[in-house]
Amino acid sequence: MTFFNAVKSTTNQSLDILEGHRITVKREDLIHKVVSGNKFRKLRYNFEDYLLNDKVSVLTFGGAFSNHLAATAYAGKMCKIPTIGIVRGEEWENKVEGSRTLNFCRSQGMDLRFVSRAVYREKEKGSLVKELQSKMRNLAVLPEGGTNELAVKGCEEILTEADQQFDAICCCIGTGGTMAGLVNSTLNQQFVLGFNALNNPEVSKTIKAFTQKENWSVFSNYTFGGYAKVSEELIVFMNNFYQQYQIPLDPIYTGKMLFGIFDLIKSKQWSWGKNILVIHSGGLQGIEPMNLQLKKKRLPLLHYGE
Ligand SMILES: *Cc1c(COP(=O)(O)O)cnc(C)c1O
């Protein structure tokens, strides 16, 4: 029995009808406080594999605000598998306190190694990773964002049979693994819309590597300028959304997706059916770090709660 066996299937929550469209949110964010949403799905079979194959450590990659790093650090602690996090940006080495995410990772026992952006880009092929692999027997390397076959398999379990009633399924895209898993578990007459959270034109290739199906499309009009970039309009939308539905959205992924869905419907560009399921993939640990950034920029903060 691992930490991951405790998975619950998640509830669907309906919003008000929006211009004739019925929007339902699948609350994957409620799976767990840290290993929330798609991170739980993506790590589950990977960690089961590590436990089965006596992996002594897991190495993975992420930025200073990465939900994936936080989730991996926590899962490693729960499964008693030591974790190593390769962090993008050497400048973070001396300011771990400036990142709640990195602080959290360290508190879970993750061994953080900071590298330049150039070295980071080499990922698995970088010299640091090669060196660690040669030194450590049974070191597992988990790709950035955790996207691999086993992650996609986990994401195939997000949709249930009851979800076959929906015309369209919406999800967020970082590395594309979540979307590939969702697509694999849809019927051909359903359509999957993926909302890109960053400018990542290559992501379709990743998705194609993990699915044979073609009932999907990537939307890159709602990136708000790039990964973790936000605007006042987006923050205001997210606060209003919370006021209306008591569903907190995260600023990096799900906020942008819901902004996009509402915008497409209101501007009458939506043409993927009137019964819409939105996957809330979690990521709420990113709210506090974002509020610190917003404060510095004198932008409105995200207000969830009172
Ligand atoms: C990591 C993350 C994603 C991106 O998932 P991919 O499988 O990398 O595309 C989407 N939403 C949230 C909330 C995330 O934390």
PDBQT file of the ligand as one rigid body, heavy atoms in Angstrom, charges set to zero:
ROOT
HETATM    1  C1  LIG A 401       2.098  20.739 -14.189  1.00  0.00    +0.000 C 
HETATM    2  C2  LIG A 401       0.736  21.244 -14.423  1.00  0.00    +0.000 A 
HETATM    3  C3  LIG A 401       0.141  21.196 -15.687  1.00  0.00    +0.000 A 
HETATM    4  C4  LIG A 401       0.883  20.748 -16.915  1.00  0.00    +0.000 C 
HETATM    5  O1  LIG A 401       0.800  19.380 -17.139  1.00  0.00    +0.000 OA
HETATM    6  P1  LIG A 401       1.566  18.722 -18.373  1.00  0.00    +0.000 P 
HETATM    7  O2  LIG A 401       1.255  17.292 -18.268  1.00  0.00    +0.000 OA
HETATM    8  O3  LIG A 401       3.032  19.002 -18.142  1.00  0.00    +0.000 OA
HETATM    9  O4  LIG A 401       1.105  19.359 -19.607  1.00  0.00    +0.000 OA
HETATM   10  C5  LIG A 401      -1.172  21.611 -15.806  1.00  0.00    +0.000 A 
HETATM   11  N1  LIG A 401      -1.853  22.093 -14.754  1.00  0.00    +0.000 NA
HETATM   12  C6  LIG A 401      -1.302  22.176 -13.532  1.00  0.00    +0.000 A 
HETATM   13  C7  LIG A 401      -2.089  22.747 -12.417  1.00  0.00    +0.000 C 
HETATM   14  C8  LIG A 401       0.008  21.759 -13.318  1.00  0.00    +0.000 A 
HETATM   15  O5  LIG A 401       0.558  21.859 -12.094  1.00  0.00    +0.000 OA
ENDROOT
TORSDOF 0
